[in-house]
Amino acid sequence: MSPHGLGGTVRLGGRVLLRDAALRLAPGWTCLLGPSGAGKSTLLRLLAGLEVSARLEGWREVPERIGWMAQRDLLQERLSLSANVQLMARLRGQAPDPARAAELLASVGLAGRDEARPAELSGGERQRVALARALFDEAPLVLLDEPFSALDPARRAAMQTLAHTALRGRQVLMVTHDPAEALRLGDRIYLLRDQRLEPLPPLAPPHPRPMGDTELALAAAALLARLSEAA
Amino acid sequence: MIRRALPLLLPLLLWQALTLSGQVPPYILPAPLAVAEALVADRALLWTHLLVTLSEVLMGLGIGLLLGGGVAMTTSLSPRFERLSRPALVASQALPVFVLAPVLTLWMGYGPAPKVAMTVLLVFFPVASGLRDGLASTPAEVLDLARLSEASPWRALLWLRLPHALPHLGAGLRIAVTYAPTGAVIGEWVGASKGLGYLMLMSNARMRIELLFAALILIVAMTLVLNLTMDRLLRRLRM
């Protein structure tokens, strides 16, 4: 697998968000931390090839297909869960594959709910469907923009574990503002601050660390203290 | 039951009282009982004309929906068409379409065609602008999905924009169904040999004012029934 990522200088209007830096991805989870407004989501959108007002002067290497999970689940209310899971494929013009959609729904704990509508689900269940939608494409690169931030802590932890298992072996880039989340999941952690990408030491594998892990709790507290100092 | 009927019953009683007072001659305002009598006695005649008007309204609604929907979707698919058509759309909204009725009759004859055309003109704009606004207001983050999957504009329209726009289309249709009967009746006033609008003019000319009022009541009733039916249908479709 070729190294995906982007590098160079990113400008937003007259402001520089990133100066002459590179973000190289590898199989496993790369987490991107940073204060609000530093440009984490902008970087993710640039990588995804989505519309942004920022400009990248440099290189960008991405696979043909990219999995995507945003902060909002972006489920289509009028479509069944099955159709929602297949949405990206249908947008691409592929033939429907309800059997595979059912399989993926089952793998995220929603077996037999194929014909349910998104409105019948809780917030956590909706993000599970969004995860199944991202999995349907078998994209080698999956980009996550704070997808668990709206969930309550218990559901968030469960969702992290589920996503980690489901996305095993792929290149995952997750933007988050939660140090504990980055430490729990990240094989690599970067802090986007002052126009730089600063690598932070990740916790040793295996990931995801259990929620009660003391090392995780201490590291998260230390990292939070460090982030607060700078802020 | 009485409490609910009161808002309807009270004006009727006032109306009857007014006509009984002798202040208003019956050729200006017939008694409600006389109108009711006409509704029953001339029911076959009224029914024939009602069906004519109703069919004009339904055809106008159907064609107006197709045209308005087609223009709105083309607008969404083609930015160039949007630029070209926008001034025409705005101008068509500002135009008092009723002044076109004599011209339409001149061009299309005395048959149902100019009445349907008149209705189409009234239905077209709320449908086209409602759907266009809905399609254009699809959230950007939803459209990200189209970008990520490199969806063709047509597929993005079908899977992302249209589902989002349906409630806006529903709002447009609710307005359209209120306007539609007016279009057909005005078309009939200008020149017709059938329809409730024609019957109103006929009754007026023959001093059968109670029949004129009966036709008027049927037009109002038809509009209300169309409104309710449309509302039920749209609710069922979650629009």
Chai-1 contact restraints between the chains, C-beta under 6 A:
chainA,res_idxA,chainB,res_idxB,connection_type,confidence,min_distance_angstrom,max_distance_angstrom,comment,restraint_id
A,L50,B,D144,contact,1.0,0.0,6.0,A-B,restraint_1
A,L50,B,R147,contact,1.0,0.0,6.0,A-B,restraint_2
A,I66,B,L148,contact,1.0,0.0,6.0,A-B,restraint_3
A,W68,B,L148,contact,1.0,0.0,6.0,A-B,restraint_4
A,A70,B,E141,contact,1.0,0.0,6.0,A-B,restraint_5
A,L74,B,V142,contact,1.0,0.0,6.0,A-B,restraint_6
A,Q76,B,P163,contact,1.0,0.0,6.0,A-B,restraint_7
A,R78,B,P163,contact,1.0,0.0,6.0,A-B,restraint_8
A,M88,B,S149,contact,1.0,0.0,6.0,A-B,restraint_9
A,R90,B,W159,contact,1.0,0.0,6.0,A-B,restraint_10
A,L91,B,S149,contact,1.0,0.0,6.0,A-B,restraint_11
A,L91,B,A151,contact,1.0,0.0,6.0,A-B,restraint_12
A,L91,B,R155,contact,1.0,0.0,6.0,A-B,restraint_13
A,L91,B,W159,contact,1.0,0.0,6.0,A-B,restraint_14
A,R92,B,S149,contact,1.0,0.0,6.0,A-B,restraint_15
